[in-house]
């Protein structure tokens, strides 16, 4: 599923509909469905909340 929030501006989707699509995608990914980057072998770098070894 692709998420294109420009559809709201184009009048093809409401904010509520787009929010539902985003929620469904997050839920599917959290339930084990592979994300696009995981399908292409980049999943290990998809979400990095902090850099290992970073200093301030």
mmCIF file of the N, C-alpha and C atoms, coordinates in Angstrom:
data_MODEL
# 
_entry.id   MODEL 
# 
loop_
_atom_site.group_PDB 
_atom_site.id 
_atom_site.type_symbol 
_atom_site.label_atom_id 
_atom_site.label_alt_id 
_atom_site.label_comp_id 
_atom_site.label_asym_id 
_atom_site.label_entity_id 
_atom_site.label_seq_id 
_atom_site.pdbx_PDB_ins_code 
_atom_site.Cartn_x 
_atom_site.Cartn_y 
_atom_site.Cartn_z 
_atom_site.occupancy 
_atom_site.B_iso_or_equiv 
_atom_site.pdbx_formal_charge 
_atom_site.auth_seq_id 
_atom_site.auth_comp_id 
_atom_site.auth_asym_id 
_atom_site.auth_atom_id 
_atom_site.pdbx_PDB_model_num 
ATOM 1   N N  . UNK A 1 1  ? 0.846   -1.176 0.000  1.00 0.00 ? 1  UNK A N  1 
ATOM 2   C CA . UNK A 1 1  ? 0.000   0.000  0.000  1.00 0.00 ? 1  UNK A CA 1 
ATOM 3   C C  . UNK A 1 1  ? 0.890   1.236  0.000  1.00 0.00 ? 1  UNK A C  1 
ATOM 4   N N  . UNK A 1 2  ? 0.584   2.171  -0.841 1.00 0.00 ? 2  UNK A N  1 
ATOM 5   C CA . UNK A 1 2  ? 1.305   3.430  -0.881 1.00 0.00 ? 2  UNK A CA 1 
ATOM 6   C C  . UNK A 1 2  ? 0.496   4.492  -0.149 1.00 0.00 ? 2  UNK A C  1 
ATOM 7   N N  . UNK A 1 3  ? 1.201   5.367  0.527  1.00 0.00 ? 3  UNK A N  1 
ATOM 8   C CA . UNK A 1 3  ? 0.564   6.488  1.206  1.00 0.00 ? 3  UNK A CA 1 
ATOM 9   C C  . UNK A 1 3  ? 0.957   7.757  0.451  1.00 0.00 ? 3  UNK A C  1 
ATOM 10  N N  . UNK A 1 4  ? -0.040  8.460  -0.078 1.00 0.00 ? 4  UNK A N  1 
ATOM 11  C CA . UNK A 1 4  ? 0.183   9.709  -0.791 1.00 0.00 ? 4  UNK A CA 1 
ATOM 12  C C  . UNK A 1 4  ? -0.791  10.728 -0.228 1.00 0.00 ? 4  UNK A C  1 
ATOM 13  N N  . UNK A 1 5  ? -0.322  11.521 0.723  1.00 0.00 ? 5  UNK A N  1 
ATOM 14  C CA . UNK A 1 5  ? -1.201  12.492 1.372  1.00 0.00 ? 5  UNK A CA 1 
ATOM 15  C C  . UNK A 1 5  ? -1.591  13.631 0.441  1.00 0.00 ? 5  UNK A C  1 
ATOM 16  N N  . UNK A 1 6  ? -0.970  13.713 -0.730 1.00 0.00 ? 6  UNK A N  1 
ATOM 17  C CA . UNK A 1 6  ? -1.385  14.684 -1.734 1.00 0.00 ? 6  UNK A CA 1 
ATOM 18  C C  . UNK A 1 6  ? -2.792  14.425 -2.229 1.00 0.00 ? 6  UNK A C  1 
ATOM 19  N N  . UNK A 1 7  ? -3.283  13.210 -2.011 1.00 0.00 ? 7  UNK A N  1 
ATOM 20  C CA . UNK A 1 7  ? -4.657  12.884 -2.400 1.00 0.00 ? 7  UNK A CA 1 
ATOM 21  C C  . UNK A 1 7  ? -5.666  13.749 -1.652 1.00 0.00 ? 7  UNK A C  1 
ATOM 22  N N  . UNK A 1 8  ? -5.294  14.234 -0.472 1.00 0.00 ? 8  UNK A N  1 
ATOM 23  C CA . UNK A 1 8  ? -6.191  15.114 0.291  1.00 0.00 ? 8  UNK A CA 1 
ATOM 24  C C  . UNK A 1 8  ? -6.349  16.431 -0.455 1.00 0.00 ? 8  UNK A C  1 
ATOM 25  N N  . UNK A 1 9  ? -5.238  16.988 -0.912 1.00 0.00 ? 9  UNK A N  1 
ATOM 26  C CA . UNK A 1 9  ? -5.277  18.255 -1.651 1.00 0.00 ? 9  UNK A CA 1 
ATOM 27  C C  . UNK A 1 9  ? -6.010  18.080 -2.974 1.00 0.00 ? 9  UNK A C  1 
ATOM 28  N N  . UNK A 1 10 ? -5.802  16.932 -3.612 1.00 0.00 ? 10 UNK A N  1 
ATOM 29  C CA . UNK A 1 10 ? -6.455  16.661 -4.893 1.00 0.00 ? 10 UNK A CA 1 
ATOM 30  C C  . UNK A 1 10 ? -7.946  16.369 -4.745 1.00 0.00 ? 10 UNK A C  1 
ATOM 31  N N  . UNK A 1 11 ? -8.415  16.190 -3.512 1.00 0.00 ? 11 UNK A N  1 
ATOM 32  C CA . UNK A 1 11 ? -9.822  15.898 -3.283 1.00 0.00 ? 11 UNK A CA 1 
ATOM 33  C C  . UNK A 1 11 ? -10.182 14.439 -3.484 1.00 0.00 ? 11 UNK A C  1 
ATOM 34  N N  . UNK A 1 12 ? -9.162  13.571 -3.580 1.00 0.00 ? 12 UNK A N  1 
ATOM 35  C CA . UNK A 1 12 ? -9.406  12.141 -3.791 1.00 0.00 ? 12 UNK A CA 1 
ATOM 36  C C  . UNK A 1 12 ? -9.598  11.387 -2.479 1.00 0.00 ? 12 UNK A C  1 
ATOM 37  N N  . UNK A 1 13 ? -9.189  11.999 -1.351 1.00 0.00 ? 13 UNK A N  1 
ATOM 38  C CA . UNK A 1 13 ? -9.319  11.354 -0.046 1.00 0.00 ? 13 UNK A CA 1 
ATOM 39  C C  . UNK A 1 13 ? -9.490  12.439 1.014  1.00 0.00 ? 13 UNK A C  1 
ATOM 40  N N  . UNK A 1 14 ? -10.211 12.106 2.067  1.00 0.00 ? 14 UNK A N  1 
ATOM 41  C CA . UNK A 1 14 ? -10.369 13.039 3.181  1.00 0.00 ? 14 UNK A CA 1 
ATOM 42  C C  . UNK A 1 14 ? -9.229  12.819 4.175  1.00 0.00 ? 14 UNK A C  1 
ATOM 43  N N  . UNK A 1 15 ? -9.076  13.747 5.092  1.00 0.00 ? 15 UNK A N  1 
ATOM 44  C CA . UNK A 1 15 ? -8.056  13.597 6.131  1.00 0.00 ? 15 UNK A CA 1 
ATOM 45  C C  . UNK A 1 15 ? -8.350  12.335 6.943  1.00 0.00 ? 15 UNK A C  1 
ATOM 46  N N  . UNK A 1 16 ? -9.613  12.097 7.233  1.00 0.00 ? 16 UNK A N  1 
ATOM 47  C CA . UNK A 1 16 ? -10.000 10.915 8.001  1.00 0.00 ? 16 UNK A CA 1 
ATOM 48  C C  . UNK A 1 16 ? -9.644  9.626  7.242  1.00 0.00 ? 16 UNK A C  1 
ATOM 49  N N  . UNK A 1 17 ? -9.923  9.590  5.952  1.00 0.00 ? 17 UNK A N  1 
ATOM 50  C CA . UNK A 1 17 ? -9.596  8.404  5.149  1.00 0.00 ? 17 UNK A CA 1 
ATOM 51  C C  . UNK A 1 17 ? -8.086  8.163  5.121  1.00 0.00 ? 17 UNK A C  1 
ATOM 52  N N  . UNK A 1 18 ? -7.313  9.230  4.958  1.00 0.00 ? 18 UNK A N  1 
ATOM 53  C CA . UNK A 1 18 ? -5.861  9.087  4.912  1.00 0.00 ? 18 UNK A CA 1 
ATOM 54  C C  . UNK A 1 18 ? -5.328  8.640  6.266  1.00 0.00 ? 18 UNK A C  1 
ATOM 55  N N  . UNK A 1 19 ? -5.895  9.183  7.330  1.00 0.00 ? 19 UNK A N  1 
ATOM 56  C CA . UNK A 1 19 ? -5.501  8.751  8.667  1.00 0.00 ? 19 UNK A CA 1 
ATOM 57  C C  . UNK A 1 19 ? -5.770  7.268  8.870  1.00 0.00 ? 19 UNK A C  1 
ATOM 58  N N  . UNK A 1 20 ? -6.894  6.792  8.363  1.00 0.00 ? 20 UNK A N  1 
ATOM 59  C CA . UNK A 1 20 ? -7.232  5.371  8.464  1.00 0.00 ? 20 UNK A CA 1 
ATOM 60  C C  . UNK A 1 20 ? -6.233  4.517  7.693  1.00 0.00 ? 20 UNK A C  1 
ATOM 61  N N  . UNK A 1 21 ? -5.839  4.968  6.494  1.00 0.00 ? 21 UNK A N  1 
ATOM 62  C CA . UNK A 1 21 ? -4.854  4.226  5.693  1.00 0.00 ? 21 UNK A CA 1 
ATOM 63  C C  . UNK A 1 21 ? -3.513  4.147  6.419  1.00 0.00 ? 21 UNK A C  1 
ATOM 64  N N  . UNK A 1 22 ? -3.099  5.269  7.006  1.00 0.00 ? 22 UNK A N  1 
ATOM 65  C CA . UNK A 1 22 ? -1.824  5.292  7.737  1.00 0.00 ? 22 UNK A CA 1 
ATOM 66  C C  . UNK A 1 22 ? -1.899  4.347  8.930  1.00 0.00 ? 22 UNK A C  1 
ATOM 67  N N  . UNK A 1 23 ? -3.007  4.412  9.672  1.00 0.00 ? 23 UNK A N  1 
ATOM 68  C CA . UNK A 1 23 ? -3.183  3.522  10.822 1.00 0.00 ? 23 UNK A CA 1 
ATOM 69  C C  . UNK A 1 23 ? -3.120  2.058  10.400 1.00 0.00 ? 23 UNK A C  1 
ATOM 70  N N  . UNK A 1 24 ? -3.812  1.711  9.303  1.00 0.00 ? 24 UNK A N  1 
ATOM 71  C CA . UNK A 1 24 ? -3.820  0.328  8.839  1.00 0.00 ? 24 UNK A CA 1 
ATOM 72  C C  . UNK A 1 24 ? -2.421  -0.138 8.421  1.00 0.00 ? 24 UNK A C  1 
ATOM 73  N N  . UNK A 1 25 ? -1.635  0.761  7.815  1.00 0.00 ? 25 UNK A N  1 
ATOM 74  C CA . UNK A 1 25 ? -0.280  0.397  7.408  1.00 0.00 ? 25 UNK A CA 1 
ATOM 75  C C  . UNK A 1 25 ? 0.618   0.186  8.635  1.00 0.00 ? 25 UNK A C  1 
ATOM 76  N N  . UNK A 1 26 ? 0.492   1.065  9.622  1.00 0.00 ? 26 UNK A N  1 
ATOM 77  C CA . UNK A 1 26 ? 1.274   0.918  10.860 1.00 0.00 ? 26 UNK A CA 1 
ATOM 78  C C  . UNK A 1 26 ? 0.893   -0.383 11.554 1.00 0.00 ? 26 UNK A C  1 
ATOM 79  N N  . UNK A 1 27 ? -0.391  -0.676 11.633 1.00 0.00 ? 27 UNK A N  1 
ATOM 80  C CA . UNK A 1 27 ? -0.868  -1.900 12.284 1.00 0.00 ? 27 UNK A CA 1 
ATOM 81  C C  . UNK A 1 27 ? -0.361  -3.141 11.546 1.00 0.00 ? 27 UNK A C  1 
ATOM 82  N N  . UNK A 1 28 ? -0.410  -3.125 10.218 1.00 0.00 ? 28 UNK A N  1 
ATOM 83  C CA . UNK A 1 28 ? 0.059   -4.271 9.436  1.00 0.00 ? 28 UNK A CA 1 
ATOM 84  C C  . UNK A 1 28 ? 1.560   -4.494 9.636  1.00 0.00 ? 28 UNK A C  1 
ATOM 85  N N  . UNK A 1 29 ? 2.323   -3.413 9.646  1.00 0.00 ? 29 UNK A N  1 
ATOM 86  C CA . UNK A 1 29 ? 3.772   -3.524 9.845  1.00 0.00 ? 29 UNK A CA 1 
ATOM 87  C C  . UNK A 1 29 ? 4.078   -4.024 11.253 1.00 0.00 ? 29 UNK A C  1 
ATOM 88  N N  . UNK A 1 30 ? 3.367   -3.507 12.243 1.00 0.00 ? 30 UNK A N  1 
ATOM 89  C CA . UNK A 1 30 ? 3.566   -3.952 13.622 1.00 0.00 ? 30 UNK A CA 1 
ATOM 90  C C  . UNK A 1 30 ? 3.151   -5.412 13.809 1.00 0.00 ? 30 UNK A C  1 
ATOM 91  N N  . UNK A 1 31 ? 2.265   -5.897 12.943 1.00 0.00 ? 31 UNK A N  1 
ATOM 92  C CA . UNK A 1 31 ? 1.798   -7.283 13.023 1.00 0.00 ? 31 UNK A CA 1 
ATOM 93  C C  . UNK A 1 31 ? 2.683   -8.246 12.236 1.00 0.00 ? 31 UNK A C  1 
ATOM 94  N N  . UNK A 1 32 ? 3.759   -7.725 11.636 1.00 0.00 ? 32 UNK A N  1 
ATOM 95  C CA . UNK A 1 32 ? 4.713   -8.608 10.976 1.00 0.00 ? 32 UNK A CA 1 
ATOM 96  C C  . UNK A 1 32 ? 4.835   -8.467 9.475  1.00 0.00 ? 32 UNK A C  1 
ATOM 97  N N  . UNK A 1 33 ? 3.968   -7.692 8.840  1.00 0.00 ? 33 UNK A N  1 
ATOM 98  C CA . UNK A 1 33 ? 4.094   -7.492 7.395  1.00 0.00 ? 33 UNK A CA 1 
ATOM 99  C C  . UNK A 1 33 ? 5.386   -6.716 7.123  1.00 0.00 ? 33 UNK A C  1 
ATOM 100 N N  . UNK A 1 34 ? 6.135   -7.141 6.131  1.00 0.00 ? 34 UNK A N  1 
ATOM 101 C CA . UNK A 1 34 ? 7.397   -6.485 5.824  1.00 0.00 ? 34 UNK A CA 1 
ATOM 102 C C  . UNK A 1 34 ? 7.152   -5.102 5.225  1.00 0.00 ? 34 UNK A C  1 
ATOM 103 N N  . UNK A 1 35 ? 7.972   -4.149 5.648  1.00 0.00 ? 35 UNK A N  1 
ATOM 104 C CA . UNK A 1 35 ? 7.915   -2.819 5.049  1.00 0.00 ? 35 UNK A CA 1 
ATOM 105 C C  . UNK A 1 35 ? 8.619   -2.863 3.695  1.00 0.00 ? 35 UNK A C  1 
ATOM 106 N N  . UNK A 1 36 ? 8.492   -1.801 2.911  1.00 0.00 ? 36 UNK A N  1 
ATOM 107 C CA . UNK A 1 36 ? 9.142   -1.777 1.602  1.00 0.00 ? 36 UNK A CA 1 
ATOM 108 C C  . UNK A 1 36 ? 10.649  -1.893 1.735  1.00 0.00 ? 36 UNK A C  1 
ATOM 109 N N  . UNK A 1 37 ? 11.237  -1.204 2.708  1.00 0.00 ? 37 UNK A N  1 
ATOM 110 C CA . UNK A 1 37 ? 12.693  -1.285 2.843  1.00 0.00 ? 37 UNK A CA 1 
ATOM 111 C C  . UNK A 1 37 ? 13.129  -2.682 3.285  1.00 0.00 ? 37 UNK A C  1 
ATOM 112 N N  . UNK A 1 38 ? 12.340  -3.342 4.119  1.00 0.00 ? 38 UNK A N  1 
ATOM 113 C CA . UNK A 1 38 ? 12.676  -4.711 4.516  1.00 0.00 ? 38 UNK A CA 1 
ATOM 114 C C  . UNK A 1 38 ? 12.590  -5.655 3.320  1.00 0.00 ? 38 UNK A C  1 
ATOM 115 N N  . UNK A 1 39 ? 11.613  -5.461 2.453  1.00 0.00 ? 39 UNK A N  1 
ATOM 116 C CA . UNK A 1 39 ? 11.480  -6.299 1.266  1.00 0.00 ? 39 UNK A CA 1 
ATOM 117 C C  . UNK A 1 39 ? 12.681  -6.151 0.335  1.00 0.00 ? 39 UNK A C  1 
ATOM 118 N N  . UNK A 1 40 ? 13.314  -4.973 0.367  1.00 0.00 ? 40 UNK A N  1 
ATOM 119 C CA . UNK A 1 40 ? 14.460  -4.709 -0.507 1.00 0.00 ? 40 UNK A CA 1 
ATOM 120 C C  . UNK A 1 40 ? 15.798  -4.884 0.207  1.00 0.00 ? 40 UNK A C  1 
ATOM 121 N N  . UNK A 1 41 ? 15.770  -5.397 1.440  1.00 0.00 ? 41 UNK A N  1 
ATOM 122 C CA . UNK A 1 41 ? 17.007  -5.691 2.159  1.00 0.00 ? 41 UNK A CA 1 
ATOM 123 C C  . UNK A 1 41 ? 17.616  -4.530 2.919  1.00 0.00 ? 41 UNK A C  1 
ATOM 124 N N  . UNK A 1 42 ? 16.851  -3.451 3.131  1.00 0.00 ? 42 UNK A N  1 
ATOM 125 C CA . UNK A 1 42 ? 17.372  -2.308 3.874  1.00 0.00 ? 42 UNK A CA 1 
ATOM 126 C C  . UNK A 1 42 ? 16.715  -2.156 5.234  1.00 0.00 ? 42 UNK A C  1 
ATOM 127 N N  . UNK A 1 43 ? 15.945  -3.124 5.670  1.00 0.00 ? 43 UNK A N  1 
ATOM 128 C CA . UNK A 1 43 ? 15.161  -3.030 6.890  1.00 0.00 ? 43 UNK A CA 1 
ATOM 129 C C  . UNK A 1 43 ? 15.957  -2.753 8.141  1.00 0.00 ? 43 UNK A C  1 
ATOM 130 N N  . UNK A 1 44 ? 17.195  -3.194 8.205  1.00 0.00 ? 44 UNK A N  1 
ATOM 131 C CA . UNK A 1 44 ? 17.996  -2.995 9.411  1.00 0.00 ? 44 UNK A CA 1 
ATOM 132 C C  . UNK A 1 44 ? 18.287  -1.518 9.655  1.00 0.00 ? 44 UNK A C  1 
ATOM 133 N N  . UNK A 1 45 ? 18.176  -0.673 8.641  1.00 0.00 ? 45 UNK A N  1 
ATOM 134 C CA . UNK A 1 45 ? 18.443  0.757  8.786  1.00 0.00 ? 45 UNK A CA 1 
ATOM 135 C C  . UNK A 1 45 ? 17.168  1.597  8.755  1.00 0.00 ? 45 UNK A C  1 
ATOM 136 N N  . UNK A 1 46 ? 16.026  0.943  8.755  1.00 0.00 ? 46 UNK A N  1 
ATOM 137 C CA . UNK A 1 46 ? 14.774  1.670  8.591  1.00 0.00 ? 46 UNK A CA 1 
ATOM 138 C C  . UNK A 1 46 ? 14.463  2.578  9.768  1.00 0.00 ? 46 UNK A C  1 
ATOM 139 N N  . UNK A 1 47 ? 14.611  2.086  10.974 1.00 0.00 ? 47 UNK A N  1 
ATOM 140 C CA . UNK A 1 47 ? 14.276  2.873  12.160 1.00 0.00 ? 47 UNK A CA 1 
ATOM 141 C C  . UNK A 1 47 ? 15.444  2.830  13.121 1.00 0.00 ? 47 UNK A C  1 
ATOM 142 N N  . UNK A 1 48 ? 16.115  3.946  13.253 1.00 0.00 ? 48 UNK A N  1 
ATOM 143 C CA . UNK A 1 48 ? 17.248  4.041  14.180 1.00 0.00 ? 48 UNK A CA 1 
ATOM 144 C C  . UNK A 1 48 ? 16.972  5.258  15.063 1.00 0.00 ? 48 UNK A C  1 
ATOM 145 N N  . UNK A 1 49 ? 16.424  5.038  16.280 1.00 0.00 ? 49 UNK A N  1 
ATOM 146 C CA . UNK A 1 49 ? 16.055  6.172  17.121 1.00 0.00 ? 49 UNK A CA 1 
ATOM 147 C C  . UNK A 1 49 ? 17.265  6.950  17.630 1.00 0.00 ? 49 UNK A C  1 
ATOM 148 N N  . UNK A 1 50 ? 18.429  6.328  17.659 1.00 0.00 ? 50 UNK A N  1 
ATOM 149 C CA . UNK A 1 50 ? 19.653  7.020  18.054 1.00 0.00 ? 50 UNK A CA 1 
ATOM 150 C C  . UNK A 1 50 ? 20.835  6.349  17.348 1.00 0.00 ? 50 UNK A C  1 
ATOM 151 N N  . UNK A 1 51 ? 21.863  7.082  17.150 1.00 0.00 ? 51 UNK A N  1 
ATOM 152 C CA . UNK A 1 51 ? 23.065  6.558  16.505 1.00 0.00 ? 51 UNK A CA 1 
ATOM 153 C C  . UNK A 1 51 ? 23.936  5.877  17.551 1.00 0.00 ? 51 UNK A C  1 
ATOM 154 N N  . UNK A 1 52 ? 24.353  4.676  17.288 1.00 0.00 ? 52 UNK A N  1 
ATOM 155 C CA . UNK A 1 52 ? 25.234  3.949  18.187 1.00 0.00 ? 52 UNK A CA 1 
ATOM 156 C C  . UNK A 1 52 ? 26.590  4.634  18.168 1.00 0.00 ? 52 UNK A C  1 
ATOM 157 N N  . UNK A 1 53 ? 27.105  4.967  19.357 1.00 0.00 ? 53 UNK A N  1 
ATOM 158 C CA . UNK A 1 53 ? 28.424  5.599  19.451 1.00 0.00 ? 53 UNK A CA 1 
ATOM 159 C C  . UNK A 1 53 ? 28.393  7.103  19.263 1.00 0.00 ? 53 UNK A C  1 
ATOM 160 N N  . UNK A 1 54 ? 27.226  7.694  19.138 1.00 0.00 ? 54 UNK A N  1 
ATOM 161 C CA . UNK A 1 54 ? 27.154  9.152  18.972 1.00 0.00 ? 54 UNK A CA 1 
ATOM 162 C C  . UNK A 1 54 ? 27.554  9.832  20.259 1.00 0.00 ? 54 UNK A C  1 
ATOM 163 N N  . UNK A 1 55 ? 28.216  10.946 20.129 1.00 0.00 ? 55 UNK A N  1 
ATOM 164 C CA . UNK A 1 55 ? 28.621  11.725 21.318 1.00 0.00 ? 55 UNK A CA 1 
ATOM 165 C C  . UNK A 1 55 ? 28.052  13.127 21.211 1.00 0.00 ? 55 UNK A C  1 
ATOM 166 N N  . UNK A 1 56 ? 27.893  13.738 22.345 1.00 0.00 ? 56 UNK A N  1 
ATOM 167 C CA . UNK A 1 56 ? 27.341  15.111 22.357 1.00 0.00 ? 56 UNK A CA 1 
ATOM 168 C C  . UNK A 1 56 ? 28.442  16.105 22.567 1.00 0.00 ? 56 UNK A C  1 
# 
